[in-house]
Amino acid sequence: MEMVKFKIDGIELEVPKGTTVLEAARKIGIEIPTLCYLKDVNNPASCRACLVEVGPRLIASCALVAENNMDVKTNTPKVREARKTVIKLLLSNHKRECTTCIRSENCELQRLAKELNIRDVEYEGERTKGIADYSSTSVVRDQEKCVLCGRCISTCGNIQSVHAIGWARRGFETNVTPAYSRPLADTVCVNCGQCIIACPVGALHEKENIKDVWKALNDKDKYVVVQTAPAVRVAIGEEFGLPMGTRVTGKMAAALRKLGFDKVFDTDFAADLTIMEEGTELLKRLNTGKNLPLMTSCCPGWVKFVEHQYPDMIDNLSTCKSPHQMEGALIKSYFAQKMGIDPKNIVVVSIMPCVAKKFEEQREELSCDGLSDVDYVLTTRELAQMIKEAGIDFVNLSDEEFDNPFGESTGAAVIFGATGGVAEAALRTIFELLAGKELETVDYTAVRGLEDIKEAVIELPDGRKINAAVAHGLSNARKVLEMVKNGEKHFDFIEVMACPGGCVNGGGQPIVNAKVREKIDVRLERAKGIYREDKDLPLRKSHKNPYIKKLYEEFLKEPNSEVSHKYLHTHYVKREKY
């Protein structure tokens, strides 16, 4: 490997050729401020916050490649004044409503202003005008807070290959917008929310439903039920200062009960149910050879991506609803009957790591008997905000259990929160049901991990082989589908999560600033918590869940039955690509 020798602030160092000055500086503990830069995602050198001095010139260090004999200075009066000026100019065109902004105290522009000791902004003049776009069910765009860093564009285009937004106009009129300035709801946006967690400020955020849920909780005529997804329990603790990946399952259940929910259920129960339904569906398709590969359907961002980009493959999607929609349907049918409650008076609230679930719960296809399966979706961030509003001391709460009949789950359900988890959970059950005996090991490590695309061949007890693929991030999903369409690969089963790393890195999870993301792989740390919970649970296979068995005995009869199809299955629609 060719090496380069140069100096940063008088320190001599040697780095591989192609290393940027920013990367080199951070390796030796020299902090250079950044705003537009996002490791492995965005490197446009547009904000100029990372200026350094090389000879007489000031150059953006994020795009400056180190060269032999280069002498870089990062802390001269000229550099400090230039950085201050850059941030002041950004602030002069920014809607500075910091105390009421959704990103207050977690805003990278706010943090930079504080670090650079900016106390006033003398550049006052005309500001960019824009109308906030509330058209989407999931994502709100506030153009007046945009700092034109381009992170959202790079994320949507390069990481997700969706290209719902891009640059428009020039100079002072430059803005980030969907094509032809159309509302976001009228685009190919899949509502994954990855743009939100990439945004350094409050220009992008989820459409809040906190007020709706408070109103329901305060309505004495409503029976309000909550369910929470597997990935939430390893992330919400971060909002209260706990280390990344800390499991707070019991504290979360306790907090939800204190908020006033009538029942606190676990979406993990329905994840077990999904495995029973989807596993049976896969075996049926393997027997008939029709509509293979079977593609998972628990991620609404991925489903909408297929509807827009690959409508000819809609029939390959599993007909199973996502777990929280399944559970919502059962709460308003099976549970309502058992409790003697009019389902019209039941309000189902889902706590999700995802903003695409907000779009999903409003789909007409996801309802039964004239009632929506789920009424409101709150992100992990929204739940944390409600807990703070209520003055609950989350960290010191004693652990509590979920309520039954939808509170018991297995390790197979928990791992739904990480990429590869659905595939692994399905394989645990399919293999054992066909073998008719206990598996010696339940860890299918071939489908775990953060490789872009993972492939595995699983030999079933009857001699058949399942060719499985796992992809996370929609650009990787696109590669898999193109391989299938071009005949390059044959797969029987494809699991896709729209968000890189899976639900643990969902668009509704706690936002981690760019500096931390450089040092810690958020996806990996949260996934560790998921797999620890799986290991610690007494049951690790979906078909072993006693409440799942009881549900089939009392209500559903068997997987893929007529009753199951009424409440647990759905269909999809073709959507325009442009």
Summary of the structure (lengths in Angstrom):
residues: 578
radius of gyration: 24.9
end to end distance: 45.0
largest distance: 79.5
contacts: 2015
relative contact order: 0.12
helix: 43%
strand: 16%
